[in-house]
């Protein structure tokens, strides 16, 4: 797994949400509490050549609610997929 944009939740308190399928990728939004807000974060997964690949992302944006953070994390993951495709796994 490759880290992008920093590490994950320092205390392991990620708030996973239902995965979303997008263009053959699985997006797992995983925002986490940070300074009274929720940090944009998630994992993009795809099976390539029989092997499950994963790309973890964390972004600087924070949100007042978990639902807002989940929605934005999915939107950010879609943007990453659209811009980079399978290159995110190399």
PyMOL Python script that loads the backbone (N, CA, C, O; Angstrom):
from pymol import cmd

cmd.read_pdbstr("""\
ATOM      1  N   UNK A   1       0.844  -1.176   0.000  1.00  0.00           N
ATOM      2  CA  UNK A   1       0.000   0.000   0.000  1.00  0.00           C
ATOM      3  C   UNK A   1       0.887   1.235   0.000  1.00  0.00           C
ATOM      4  O   UNK A   1       1.891   1.291   0.711  1.00  0.00           O
ATOM      5  N   UNK A   2       0.516   2.209  -0.789  1.00  0.00           N
ATOM      6  CA  UNK A   2       1.300   3.433  -0.913  1.00  0.00           C
ATOM      7  C   UNK A   2       0.584   4.573  -0.211  1.00  0.00           C
ATOM      8  O   UNK A   2      -0.623   4.749  -0.373  1.00  0.00           O
ATOM      9  N   UNK A   3       1.321   5.340   0.563  1.00  0.00           N
ATOM     10  CA  UNK A   3       0.743   6.497   1.224  1.00  0.00           C
ATOM     11  C   UNK A   3       0.851   7.698   0.313  1.00  0.00           C
ATOM     12  O   UNK A   3       1.833   7.854  -0.413  1.00  0.00           O
ATOM     13  N   UNK A   4      -0.157   8.544   0.353  1.00  0.00           N
ATOM     14  CA  UNK A   4      -0.130   9.765  -0.446  1.00  0.00           C
ATOM     15  C   UNK A   4      -0.722  10.889   0.373  1.00  0.00           C
ATOM     16  O   UNK A   4      -1.808  10.742   0.935  1.00  0.00           O
ATOM     17  N   UNK A   5      -0.041  11.988   0.449  1.00  0.00           N
ATOM     18  CA  UNK A   5      -0.577  13.125   1.157  1.00  0.00           C
ATOM     19  C   UNK A   5      -0.454  13.008   2.651  1.00  0.00           C
ATOM     20  O   UNK A   5      -1.096  13.767   3.377  1.00  0.00           O
ATOM     21  N   UNK A   6       0.349  12.083   3.140  1.00  0.00           N
ATOM     22  CA  UNK A   6       0.555  11.963   4.571  1.00  0.00           C
ATOM     23  C   UNK A   6       0.102  10.615   5.076  1.00  0.00           C
ATOM     24  O   UNK A   6      -0.301   9.751   4.298  1.00  0.00           O
ATOM     25  N   UNK A   7       0.169  10.439   6.376  1.00  0.00           N
ATOM     26  CA  UNK A   7      -0.204   9.185   7.000  1.00  0.00           C
ATOM     27  C   UNK A   7      -1.693   9.124   7.253  1.00  0.00           C
ATOM     28  O   UNK A   7      -2.454   9.967   6.778  1.00  0.00           O
ATOM     29  N   UNK A   8      -2.094   8.132   7.996  1.00  0.00           N
ATOM     30  CA  UNK A   8      -3.496   7.991   8.336  1.00  0.00           C
ATOM     31  C   UNK A   8      -3.771   8.626   9.679  1.00  0.00           C
ATOM     32  O   UNK A   8      -3.004   9.460  10.161  1.00  0.00           O
ATOM     33  N   UNK A   9      -4.864   8.223  10.268  1.00  0.00           N
ATOM     34  CA  UNK A   9      -5.215   8.739  11.575  1.00  0.00           C
ATOM     35  C   UNK A   9      -4.144   8.316  12.567  1.00  0.00           C
ATOM     36  O   UNK A   9      -3.858   7.124  12.673  1.00  0.00           O
ATOM     37  N   UNK A  10      -3.545   9.243  13.296  1.00  0.00           N
ATOM     38  CA  UNK A  10      -2.452   8.906  14.186  1.00  0.00           C
ATOM     39  C   UNK A  10      -2.851   7.943  15.290  1.00  0.00           C
ATOM     40  O   UNK A  10      -2.009   7.193  15.785  1.00  0.00           O
ATOM     41  N   UNK A  11      -4.111   7.948  15.685  1.00  0.00           N
ATOM     42  CA  UNK A  11      -4.545   7.058  16.759  1.00  0.00           C
ATOM     43  C   UNK A  11      -5.381   5.890  16.242  1.00  0.00           C
ATOM     44  O   UNK A  11      -5.989   5.168  17.031  1.00  0.00           O
ATOM     45  N   UNK A  12      -5.417   5.700  14.923  1.00  0.00           N
ATOM     46  CA  UNK A  12      -6.138   4.576  14.332  1.00  0.00           C
ATOM     47  C   UNK A  12      -7.649   4.719  14.390  1.00  0.00           C
ATOM     48  O   UNK A  12      -8.349   3.711  14.286  1.00  0.00           O
ATOM     49  N   UNK A  13      -8.182   5.912  14.549  1.00  0.00           N
ATOM     50  CA  UNK A  13      -9.622   6.120  14.691  1.00  0.00           C
ATOM     51  C   UNK A  13     -10.294   6.494  13.371  1.00  0.00           C
ATOM     52  O   UNK A  13     -11.136   7.391  13.336  1.00  0.00           O
ATOM     53  N   UNK A  14      -9.935   5.826  12.309  1.00  0.00           N
ATOM     54  CA  UNK A  14     -10.587   6.095  11.034  1.00  0.00           C
ATOM     55  C   UNK A  14     -12.051   5.694  11.120  1.00  0.00           C
ATOM     56  O   UNK A  14     -12.400   4.729  11.801  1.00  0.00           O
ATOM     57  N   UNK A  15     -12.892   6.427  10.439  1.00  0.00           N
ATOM     58  CA  UNK A  15     -14.323   6.165  10.422  1.00  0.00           C
ATOM     59  C   UNK A  15     -14.695   5.627   9.055  1.00  0.00           C
ATOM     60  O   UNK A  15     -14.994   6.398   8.144  1.00  0.00           O
ATOM     61  N   UNK A  16     -14.680   4.318   8.904  1.00  0.00           N
ATOM     62  CA  UNK A  16     -14.959   3.759   7.590  1.00  0.00           C
ATOM     63  C   UNK A  16     -16.438   3.904   7.257  1.00  0.00           C
ATOM     64  O   UNK A  16     -17.295   3.912   8.141  1.00  0.00           O
ATOM     65  N   UNK A  17     -16.712   4.019   5.976  1.00  0.00           N
ATOM     66  CA  UNK A  17     -18.071   4.146   5.469  1.00  0.00           C
ATOM     67  C   UNK A  17     -18.255   3.093   4.378  1.00  0.00           C
ATOM     68  O   UNK A  17     -17.310   2.392   4.016  1.00  0.00           O
ATOM     69  N   UNK A  18     -19.458   2.990   3.868  1.00  0.00           N
ATOM     70  CA  UNK A  18     -19.748   2.020   2.813  1.00  0.00           C
ATOM     71  C   UNK A  18     -18.871   2.285   1.589  1.00  0.00           C
ATOM     72  O   UNK A  18     -18.731   3.430   1.159  1.00  0.00           O
ATOM     73  N   UNK A  19     -18.281   1.224   1.027  1.00  0.00           N
ATOM     74  CA  UNK A  19     -17.485   1.395  -0.189  1.00  0.00           C
ATOM     75  C   UNK A  19     -18.348   1.844  -1.355  1.00  0.00           C
ATOM     76  O   UNK A  19     -19.548   1.572  -1.401  1.00  0.00           O
ATOM     77  N   UNK A  20     -17.718   2.540  -2.301  1.00  0.00           N
ATOM     78  CA  UNK A  20     -18.389   3.036  -3.502  1.00  0.00           C
ATOM     79  C   UNK A  20     -17.627   2.502  -4.707  1.00  0.00           C
ATOM     80  O   UNK A  20     -16.402   2.610  -4.763  1.00  0.00           O
ATOM     81  N   UNK A  21     -18.341   1.929  -5.670  1.00  0.00           N
ATOM     82  CA  UNK A  21     -17.714   1.458  -6.904  1.00  0.00           C
ATOM     83  C   UNK A  21     -17.695   2.607  -7.915  1.00  0.00           C
ATOM     84  O   UNK A  21     -18.677   3.336  -8.060  1.00  0.00           O
ATOM     85  N   UNK A  22     -16.560   2.757  -8.614  1.00  0.00           N
ATOM     86  CA  UNK A  22     -16.420   3.832  -9.603  1.00  0.00           C
ATOM     87  C   UNK A  22     -15.421   3.406 -10.663  1.00  0.00           C
ATOM     88  O   UNK A  22     -14.243   3.214 -10.364  1.00  0.00           O
ATOM     89  N   UNK A  23     -15.876   3.256 -11.892  1.00  0.00           N
ATOM     90  CA  UNK A  23     -15.028   2.931 -13.051  1.00  0.00           C
ATOM     91  C   UNK A  23     -14.119   1.724 -12.801  1.00  0.00           C
ATOM     92  O   UNK A  23     -12.964   1.723 -13.226  1.00  0.00           O
ATOM     93  N   UNK A  24     -14.626   0.709 -12.123  1.00  0.00           N
ATOM     94  CA  UNK A  24     -13.844  -0.498 -11.862  1.00  0.00           C
ATOM     95  C   UNK A  24     -12.977  -0.419 -10.614  1.00  0.00           C
ATOM     96  O   UNK A  24     -12.251  -1.367 -10.314  1.00  0.00           O
ATOM     97  N   UNK A  25     -13.035   0.667  -9.896  1.00  0.00           N
ATOM     98  CA  UNK A  25     -12.294   0.849  -8.652  1.00  0.00           C
ATOM     99  C   UNK A  25     -13.269   0.791  -7.481  1.00  0.00           C
ATOM    100  O   UNK A  25     -14.453   1.088  -7.639  1.00  0.00           O
ATOM    101  N   UNK A  26     -12.776   0.412  -6.321  1.00  0.00           N
ATOM    102  CA  UNK A  26     -13.563   0.481  -5.099  1.00  0.00           C
ATOM    103  C   UNK A  26     -12.988   1.609  -4.255  1.00  0.00           C
ATOM    104  O   UNK A  26     -11.792   1.633  -3.962  1.00  0.00           O
ATOM    105  N   UNK A  27     -13.844   2.533  -3.872  1.00  0.00           N
ATOM    106  CA  UNK A  27     -13.449   3.650  -3.017  1.00  0.00           C
ATOM    107  C   UNK A  27     -13.969   3.356  -1.616  1.00  0.00           C
ATOM    108  O   UNK A  27     -15.163   3.129  -1.422  1.00  0.00           O
ATOM    109  N   UNK A  28     -13.065   3.361  -0.647  1.00  0.00           N
ATOM    110  CA  UNK A  28     -13.456   3.195   0.751  1.00  0.00           C
ATOM    111  C   UNK A  28     -13.169   4.502   1.488  1.00  0.00           C
ATOM    112  O   UNK A  28     -12.035   4.736   1.906  1.00  0.00           O
ATOM    113  N   UNK A  29     -14.180   5.356   1.653  1.00  0.00           N
ATOM    114  CA  UNK A  29     -13.942   6.594   2.389  1.00  0.00           C
ATOM    115  C   UNK A  29     -13.589   6.263   3.833  1.00  0.00           C
ATOM    116  O   UNK A  29     -14.218   5.398   4.443  1.00  0.00           O
ATOM    117  N   UNK A  30     -12.594   6.939   4.380  1.00  0.00           N
ATOM    118  CA  UNK A  30     -12.146   6.652   5.744  1.00  0.00           C
ATOM    119  C   UNK A  30     -11.711   7.936   6.456  1.00  0.00           C
ATOM    120  O   UNK A  30     -10.568   8.040   6.900  1.00  0.00           O
ATOM    121  N   UNK A  31     -12.617   8.915   6.566  1.00  0.00           N
ATOM    122  CA  UNK A  31     -12.245  10.129   7.289  1.00  0.00           C
ATOM    123  C   UNK A  31     -11.995   9.802   8.756  1.00  0.00           C
ATOM    124  O   UNK A  31     -12.462   8.783   9.265  1.00  0.00           O
ATOM    125  N   UNK A  32     -11.261  10.666   9.422  1.00  0.00           N
ATOM    126  CA  UNK A  32     -10.985  10.434  10.840  1.00  0.00           C
ATOM    127  C   UNK A  32     -11.037  11.755  11.604  1.00  0.00           C
ATOM    128  O   UNK A  32     -10.798  12.818  11.032  1.00  0.00           O
ATOM    129  N   UNK A  33     -11.351  11.684  12.904  1.00  0.00           N
ATOM    130  CA  UNK A  33     -11.433  12.900  13.710  1.00  0.00           C
ATOM    131  C   UNK A  33     -10.065  13.568  13.833  1.00  0.00           C
ATOM    132  O   UNK A  33      -9.055  12.902  14.064  1.00  0.00           O
ATOM    133  N   UNK A  34     -10.047  14.883  13.678  1.00  0.00           N
ATOM    134  CA  UNK A  34      -8.806  15.653  13.794  1.00  0.00           C
ATOM    135  C   UNK A  34      -9.148  17.060  14.268  1.00  0.00           C
ATOM    136  O   UNK A  34      -9.776  17.827  13.539  1.00  0.00           O
ATOM    137  N   UNK A  35      -8.744  17.393  15.466  1.00  0.00           N
ATOM    138  CA  UNK A  35      -8.920  18.750  16.011  1.00  0.00           C
ATOM    139  C   UNK A  35     -10.370  19.218  15.940  1.00  0.00           C
ATOM    140  O   UNK A  35     -10.643  20.348  15.533  1.00  0.00           O
ATOM    141  N   UNK A  36     -11.297  18.349  16.335  1.00  0.00           N
ATOM    142  CA  UNK A  36     -12.701  18.717  16.360  1.00  0.00           C
ATOM    143  C   UNK A  36     -13.397  18.700  15.011  1.00  0.00           C
ATOM    144  O   UNK A  36     -14.567  19.070  14.917  1.00  0.00           O
ATOM    145  N   UNK A  37     -12.707  18.282  13.976  1.00  0.00           N
ATOM    146  CA  UNK A  37     -13.250  18.194  12.620  1.00  0.00           C
ATOM    147  C   UNK A  37     -13.028  16.759  12.117  1.00  0.00           C
ATOM    148  O   UNK A  37     -12.594  15.892  12.876  1.00  0.00           O
ATOM    149  N   UNK A  38     -13.323  16.523  10.860  1.00  0.00           N
ATOM    150  CA  UNK A  38     -13.071  15.223  10.230  1.00  0.00           C
ATOM    151  C   UNK A  38     -12.166  15.434   9.027  1.00  0.00           C
ATOM    152  O   UNK A  38     -12.457  16.257   8.158  1.00  0.00           O
ATOM    153  N   UNK A  39     -11.072  14.690   8.981  1.00  0.00           N
ATOM    154  CA  UNK A  39     -10.058  14.803   7.936  1.00  0.00           C
ATOM    155  C   UNK A  39     -10.471  14.000   6.705  1.00  0.00           C
ATOM    156  O   UNK A  39     -10.960  12.877   6.829  1.00  0.00           O
ATOM    157  N   UNK A  40     -10.276  14.570   5.525  1.00  0.00           N
ATOM    158  CA  UNK A  40     -10.518  13.871   4.269  1.00  0.00           C
ATOM    159  C   UNK A  40      -9.506  12.737   4.116  1.00  0.00           C
ATOM    160  O   UNK A  40      -8.298  12.973   4.163  1.00  0.00           O
ATOM    161  N   UNK A  41      -9.994  11.502   3.934  1.00  0.00           N
ATOM    162  CA  UNK A  41      -9.097  10.355   3.784  1.00  0.00           C
ATOM    163  C   UNK A  41      -9.874   9.178   3.202  1.00  0.00           C
ATOM    164  O   UNK A  41     -11.102   9.127   3.279  1.00  0.00           O
ATOM    165  N   UNK A  42      -9.140   8.237   2.619  1.00  0.00           N
ATOM    166  CA  UNK A  42      -9.771   7.042   2.089  1.00  0.00           C
ATOM    167  C   UNK A  42      -8.764   6.126   1.421  1.00  0.00           C
ATOM    168  O   UNK A  42      -7.559   6.377   1.426  1.00  0.00           O
ATOM    169  N   UNK A  43      -9.294   5.059   0.848  1.00  0.00           N
ATOM    170  CA  UNK A  43      -8.490   4.070   0.141  1.00  0.00           C
ATOM    171  C   UNK A  43      -9.161   3.788  -1.199  1.00  0.00           C
ATOM    172  O   UNK A  43     -10.378   3.619  -1.277  1.00  0.00           O
ATOM    173  N   UNK A  44      -8.348   3.741  -2.248  1.00  0.00           N
ATOM    174  CA  UNK A  44      -8.818   3.356  -3.578  1.00  0.00           C
ATOM    175  C   UNK A  44      -8.241   1.981  -3.856  1.00  0.00           C
ATOM    176  O   UNK A  44      -7.034   1.778  -3.725  1.00  0.00           O
ATOM    177  N   UNK A  45      -9.089   1.030  -4.240  1.00  0.00           N
ATOM    178  CA  UNK A  45      -8.640  -0.336  -4.491  1.00  0.00           C
ATOM    179  C   UNK A  45      -9.062  -0.788  -5.881  1.00  0.00           C
ATOM    180  O   UNK A  45     -10.074  -0.345  -6.424  1.00  0.00           O
ATOM    181  N   UNK A  46      -8.253  -1.686  -6.441  1.00  0.00           N
ATOM    182  CA  UNK A  46      -8.598  -2.298  -7.726  1.00  0.00           C
ATOM    183  C   UNK A  46      -7.814  -3.590  -7.858  1.00  0.00           C
ATOM    184  O   UNK A  46      -6.649  -3.663  -7.467  1.00  0.00           O
ATOM    185  N   UNK A  47      -8.460  -4.608  -8.410  1.00  0.00           N
ATOM    186  CA  UNK A  47      -7.759  -5.858  -8.688  1.00  0.00           C
ATOM    187  C   UNK A  47      -7.084  -5.732 -10.048  1.00  0.00           C
ATOM    188  O   UNK A  47      -7.731  -5.435 -11.052  1.00  0.00           O
ATOM    189  N   UNK A  48      -5.782  -5.961 -10.064  1.00  0.00           N
ATOM    190  CA  UNK A  48      -4.987  -5.887 -11.286  1.00  0.00           C
ATOM    191  C   UNK A  48      -4.143  -7.151 -11.357  1.00  0.00           C
ATOM    192  O   UNK A  48      -3.362  -7.442 -10.452  1.00  0.00           O
ATOM    193  N   UNK A  49      -4.308  -7.892 -12.435  1.00  0.00           N
ATOM    194  CA  UNK A  49      -3.530  -9.120 -12.618  1.00  0.00           C
ATOM    195  C   UNK A  49      -3.726 -10.114 -11.488  1.00  0.00           C
ATOM    196  O   UNK A  49      -2.784 -10.807 -11.104  1.00  0.00           O
ATOM    197  N   UNK A  50      -4.935 -10.193 -10.950  1.00  0.00           N
ATOM    198  CA  UNK A  50      -5.231 -11.135  -9.885  1.00  0.00           C
ATOM    199  C   UNK A  50      -4.785 -10.685  -8.502  1.00  0.00           C
ATOM    200  O   UNK A  50      -4.955 -11.420  -7.529  1.00  0.00           O
ATOM    201  N   UNK A  51      -4.222  -9.498  -8.403  1.00  0.00           N
ATOM    202  CA  UNK A  51      -3.747  -8.977  -7.122  1.00  0.00           C
ATOM    203  C   UNK A  51      -4.504  -7.695  -6.769  1.00  0.00           C
ATOM    204  O   UNK A  51      -4.661  -6.807  -7.607  1.00  0.00           O
ATOM    205  N   UNK A  52      -4.970  -7.608  -5.519  1.00  0.00           N
ATOM    206  CA  UNK A  52      -5.676  -6.407  -5.074  1.00  0.00           C
ATOM    207  C   UNK A  52      -4.646  -5.328  -4.743  1.00  0.00           C
ATOM    208  O   UNK A  52      -3.781  -5.506  -3.885  1.00  0.00           O
ATOM    209  N   UNK A  53      -4.769  -4.209  -5.448  1.00  0.00           N
ATOM    210  CA  UNK A  53      -3.892  -3.056  -5.220  1.00  0.00           C
ATOM    211  C   UNK A  53      -4.666  -2.022  -4.405  1.00  0.00           C
ATOM    212  O   UNK A  53      -5.887  -1.915  -4.523  1.00  0.00           O
ATOM    213  N   UNK A  54      -3.952  -1.267  -3.583  1.00  0.00           N
ATOM    214  CA  UNK A  54      -4.601  -0.240  -2.756  1.00  0.00           C
ATOM    215  C   UNK A  54      -3.745   1.018  -2.726  1.00  0.00           C
ATOM    216  O   UNK A  54      -2.518   0.960  -2.659  1.00  0.00           O
ATOM    217  N   UNK A  55      -4.419   2.136  -2.776  1.00  0.00           N
ATOM    218  CA  UNK A  55      -3.765   3.453  -2.699  1.00  0.00           C
ATOM    219  C   UNK A  55      -4.477   4.245  -1.615  1.00  0.00           C
ATOM    220  O   UNK A  55      -5.666   4.542  -1.735  1.00  0.00           O
ATOM    221  N   UNK A  56      -3.765   4.581  -0.574  1.00  0.00           N
ATOM    222  CA  UNK A  56      -4.323   5.333   0.539  1.00  0.00           C
ATOM    223  C   UNK A  56      -4.079   6.820   0.307  1.00  0.00           C
ATOM    224  O   UNK A  56      -2.989   7.218  -0.104  1.00  0.00           O
ATOM    225  N   UNK A  57      -5.093   7.640   0.570  1.00  0.00           N
ATOM    226  CA  UNK A  57      -4.909   9.081   0.420  1.00  0.00           C
ATOM    227  C   UNK A  57      -5.437   9.815   1.651  1.00  0.00           C
ATOM    228  O   UNK A  57      -6.422   9.411   2.268  1.00  0.00           O
ATOM    229  N   UNK A  58      -4.758  10.891   1.981  1.00  0.00           N
ATOM    230  CA  UNK A  58      -5.159  11.809   3.049  1.00  0.00           C
ATOM    231  C   UNK A  58      -4.964  13.205   2.490  1.00  0.00           C
ATOM    232  O   UNK A  58      -3.924  13.496   1.899  1.00  0.00           O
ATOM    233  N   UNK A  59      -5.938  14.061   2.664  1.00  0.00           N
ATOM    234  CA  UNK A  59      -5.845  15.422   2.154  1.00  0.00           C
ATOM    235  C   UNK A  59      -6.019  16.411   3.299  1.00  0.00           C
ATOM    236  O   UNK A  59      -6.475  16.048   4.382  1.00  0.00           O
ATOM    237  N   UNK A  60      -5.658  17.639   3.054  1.00  0.00           N
ATOM    238  CA  UNK A  60      -5.651  18.670   4.096  1.00  0.00           C
ATOM    239  C   UNK A  60      -7.052  19.135   4.486  1.00  0.00           C
ATOM    240  O   UNK A  60      -7.234  19.663   5.583  1.00  0.00           O
ATOM    241  N   UNK A  61      -8.046  18.951   3.616  1.00  0.00           N
ATOM    242  CA  UNK A  61      -9.377  19.464   3.896  1.00  0.00           C
ATOM    243  C   UNK A  61      -9.983  18.791   5.126  1.00  0.00           C
ATOM    244  O   UNK A  61      -9.858  17.582   5.322  1.00  0.00           O
ATOM    245  N   UNK A  62     -10.646  19.613   5.953  1.00  0.00           N
ATOM    246  CA  UNK A  62     -11.381  19.081   7.093  1.00  0.00           C
ATOM    247  C   UNK A  62     -12.845  19.526   6.978  1.00  0.00           C
ATOM    248  O   UNK A  62     -13.171  20.471   6.259  1.00  0.00           O
ATOM    249  N   UNK A  63     -13.709  18.823   7.702  1.00  0.00           N
ATOM    250  CA  UNK A  63     -15.150  19.037   7.591  1.00  0.00           C
ATOM    251  C   UNK A  63     -15.789  18.964   8.972  1.00  0.00           C
ATOM    252  O   UNK A  63     -15.304  18.263   9.860  1.00  0.00           O
ATOM    253  N   UNK A  64     -16.875  19.693   9.136  1.00  0.00           N
ATOM    254  CA  UNK A  64     -17.560  19.758  10.428  1.00  0.00           C
ATOM    255  C   UNK A  64     -18.286  18.457  10.770  1.00  0.00           C
ATOM    256  O   UNK A  64     -18.434  18.119  11.944  1.00  0.00           O
ATOM    257  N   UNK A  65     -18.741  17.725   9.746  1.00  0.00           N
ATOM    258  CA  UNK A  65     -19.474  16.489  10.017  1.00  0.00           C
ATOM    259  C   UNK A  65     -18.823  15.296   9.311  1.00  0.00           C
ATOM    260  O   UNK A  65     -18.124  15.443   8.308  1.00  0.00           O
ATOM    261  N   UNK A  66     -19.078  14.121   9.869  1.00  0.00           N
ATOM    262  CA  UNK A  66     -18.564  12.889   9.262  1.00  0.00           C
ATOM    263  C   UNK A  66     -19.158  12.710   7.867  1.00  0.00           C
ATOM    264  O   UNK A  66     -18.447  12.343   6.932  1.00  0.00           O
ATOM    265  N   UNK A  67     -20.472  12.969   7.724  1.00  0.00           N
ATOM    266  CA  UNK A  67     -21.120  12.793   6.416  1.00  0.00           C
ATOM    267  C   UNK A  67     -20.499  13.689   5.350  1.00  0.00           C
ATOM    268  O   UNK A  67     -20.289  13.253   4.218  1.00  0.00           O
ATOM    269  N   UNK A  68     -20.205  14.933   5.705  1.00  0.00           N
ATOM    270  CA  UNK A  68     -19.548  15.835   4.754  1.00  0.00           C
ATOM    271  C   UNK A  68     -18.163  15.310   4.386  1.00  0.00           C
ATOM    272  O   UNK A  68     -17.761  15.369   3.224  1.00  0.00           O
ATOM    273  N   UNK A  69     -17.441  14.802   5.369  1.00  0.00           N
ATOM    274  CA  UNK A  69     -16.091  14.271   5.124  1.00  0.00           C
ATOM    275  C   UNK A  69     -16.146  13.036   4.228  1.00  0.00           C
ATOM    276  O   UNK A  69     -15.300  12.867   3.350  1.00  0.00           O
ATOM    277  N   UNK A  70     -17.134  12.176   4.445  1.00  0.00           N
ATOM    278  CA  UNK A  70     -17.297  10.977   3.613  1.00  0.00           C
ATOM    279  C   UNK A  70     -17.595  11.392   2.169  1.00  0.00           C
ATOM    280  O   UNK A  70     -16.967  10.892   1.236  1.00  0.00           O
ATOM    281  N   UNK A  71     -18.545  12.300   1.991  1.00  0.00           N
ATOM    282  CA  UNK A  71     -18.903  12.752   0.643  1.00  0.00           C
ATOM    283  C   UNK A  71     -17.714  13.372  -0.082  1.00  0.00           C
ATOM    284  O   UNK A  71     -17.480  13.093  -1.258  1.00  0.00           O
ATOM    285  N   UNK A  72     -16.969  14.209   0.622  1.00  0.00           N
ATOM    286  CA  UNK A  72     -15.820  14.858  -0.006  1.00  0.00           C
ATOM    287  C   UNK A  72     -14.711  13.849  -0.296  1.00  0.00           C
ATOM    288  O   UNK A  72     -14.026  13.960  -1.312  1.00  0.00           O
ATOM    289  N   UNK A  73     -14.529  12.864   0.591  1.00  0.00           N
ATOM    290  CA  UNK A  73     -13.509  11.831   0.367  1.00  0.00           C
ATOM    291  C   UNK A  73     -13.818  11.029  -0.889  1.00  0.00           C
ATOM    292  O   UNK A  73     -12.909  10.695  -1.649  1.00  0.00           O
ATOM    293  N   UNK A  74     -15.096  10.717  -1.115  1.00  0.00           N
ATOM    294  CA  UNK A  74     -15.489  10.000  -2.333  1.00  0.00           C
ATOM    295  C   UNK A  74     -15.235  10.872  -3.557  1.00  0.00           C
ATOM    296  O   UNK A  74     -14.702  10.396  -4.559  1.00  0.00           O
ATOM    297  N   UNK A  75     -15.613  12.143  -3.481  1.00  0.00           N
ATOM    298  CA  UNK A  75     -15.386  13.055  -4.611  1.00  0.00           C
ATOM    299  C   UNK A  75     -13.896  13.192  -4.909  1.00  0.00           C
ATOM    300  O   UNK A  75     -13.500  13.201  -6.074  1.00  0.00           O
ATOM    301  N   UNK A  76     -13.074  13.297  -3.881  1.00  0.00           N
ATOM    302  CA  UNK A  76     -11.626  13.421  -4.075  1.00  0.00           C
ATOM    303  C   UNK A  76     -11.061  12.141  -4.694  1.00  0.00           C
ATOM    304  O   UNK A  76     -10.199  12.209  -5.570  1.00  0.00           O
ATOM    305  N   UNK A  77     -11.535  10.980  -4.250  1.00  0.00           N
ATOM    306  CA  UNK A  77     -11.074   9.709  -4.813  1.00  0.00           C
ATOM    307  C   UNK A  77     -11.448   9.613  -6.295  1.00  0.00           C
ATOM    308  O   UNK A  77     -10.640   9.159  -7.105  1.00  0.00           O
ATOM    309  N   UNK A  78     -12.646  10.029  -6.652  1.00  0.00           N
ATOM    310  CA  UNK A  78     -13.052  10.023  -8.065  1.00  0.00           C
ATOM    311  C   UNK A  78     -12.139  10.926  -8.884  1.00  0.00           C
ATOM    312  O   UNK A  78     -11.753  10.575 -10.000  1.00  0.00           O
ATOM    313  N   UNK A  79     -11.794  12.079  -8.339  1.00  0.00           N
ATOM    314  CA  UNK A  79     -10.889  12.994  -9.035  1.00  0.00           C
ATOM    315  C   UNK A  79      -9.518  12.347  -9.231  1.00  0.00           C
ATOM    316  O   UNK A  79      -8.935  12.453 -10.310  1.00  0.00           O
ATOM    317  N   UNK A  80      -9.000  11.682  -8.205  1.00  0.00           N
ATOM    318  CA  UNK A  80      -7.705  10.996  -8.299  1.00  0.00           C
ATOM    319  C   UNK A  80      -7.762   9.927  -9.383  1.00  0.00           C
ATOM    320  O   UNK A  80      -6.843   9.814 -10.194  1.00  0.00           O
ATOM    321  N   UNK A  81      -8.834   9.143  -9.401  1.00  0.00           N
ATOM    322  CA  UNK A  81      -8.996   8.085 -10.410  1.00  0.00           C
ATOM    323  C   UNK A  81      -9.053   8.689 -11.806  1.00  0.00           C
ATOM    324  O   UNK A  81      -8.379   8.206 -12.716  1.00  0.00           O
ATOM    325  N   UNK A  82      -9.847   9.737 -11.986  1.00  0.00           N
ATOM    326  CA  UNK A  82      -9.986  10.372 -13.297  1.00  0.00           C
ATOM    327  C   UNK A  82      -8.665  10.957 -13.790  1.00  0.00           C
ATOM    328  O   UNK A  82      -8.369  10.895 -14.983  1.00  0.00           O
ATOM    329  N   UNK A  83      -7.880  11.519 -12.892  1.00  0.00           N
ATOM    330  CA  UNK A  83      -6.621  12.170 -13.286  1.00  0.00           C
ATOM    331  C   UNK A  83      -5.464  11.189 -13.461  1.00  0.00           C
ATOM    332  O   UNK A  83      -4.608  11.393 -14.322  1.00  0.00           O
ATOM    333  N   UNK A  84      -5.427  10.110 -12.640  1.00  0.00           N
ATOM    334  CA  UNK A  84      -4.254   9.248 -12.622  1.00  0.00           C
ATOM    335  C   UNK A  84      -4.493   7.808 -13.045  1.00  0.00           C
ATOM    336  O   UNK A  84      -3.562   7.130 -13.480  1.00  0.00           O
ATOM    337  N   UNK A  85      -5.730   7.329 -12.925  1.00  0.00           N
ATOM    338  CA  UNK A  85      -6.010   5.948 -13.290  1.00  0.00           C
ATOM    339  C   UNK A  85      -5.132   4.976 -12.523  1.00  0.00           C
ATOM    340  O   UNK A  85      -4.836   5.187 -11.347  1.00  0.00           O
ATOM    341  N   UNK A  86      -4.714   3.901 -13.202  1.00  0.00           N
ATOM    342  CA  UNK A  86      -3.919   2.857 -12.551  1.00  0.00           C
ATOM    343  C   UNK A  86      -2.525   3.320 -12.126  1.00  0.00           C
ATOM    344  O   UNK A  86      -1.846   2.607 -11.387  1.00  0.00           O
ATOM    345  N   UNK A  87      -2.087   4.492 -12.574  1.00  0.00           N
ATOM    346  CA  UNK A  87      -0.762   4.990 -12.149  1.00  0.00           C
ATOM    347  C   UNK A  87      -0.673   5.202 -10.648  1.00  0.00           C
ATOM    348  O   UNK A  87       0.428   5.250 -10.099  1.00  0.00           O
ATOM    349  N   UNK A  88      -1.808   5.331  -9.971  1.00  0.00           N
ATOM    350  CA  UNK A  88      -1.759   5.530  -8.515  1.00  0.00           C
ATOM    351  C   UNK A  88      -1.149   4.341  -7.793  1.00  0.00           C
ATOM    352  O   UNK A  88      -0.723   4.463  -6.645  1.00  0.00           O
ATOM    353  N   UNK A  89      -1.102   3.181  -8.462  1.00  0.00           N
ATOM    354  CA  UNK A  89      -0.563   1.981  -7.834  1.00  0.00           C
ATOM    355  C   UNK A  89       0.914   1.757  -8.131  1.00  0.00           C
ATOM    356  O   UNK A  89       1.492   0.793  -7.628  1.00  0.00           O
ATOM    357  N   UNK A  90       1.542   2.615  -8.930  1.00  0.00           N
ATOM    358  CA  UNK A  90       2.960   2.387  -9.265  1.00  0.00           C
ATOM    359  C   UNK A  90       3.878   3.221  -8.410  1.00  0.00           C
ATOM    360  O   UNK A  90       5.098   3.148  -8.563  1.00  0.00           O
TER     361      UNK A  90
END
""", "prot")
cmd.dss("prot")
cmd.show_as("cartoon", "prot")
cmd.util.cbc("prot")
cmd.orient("prot")
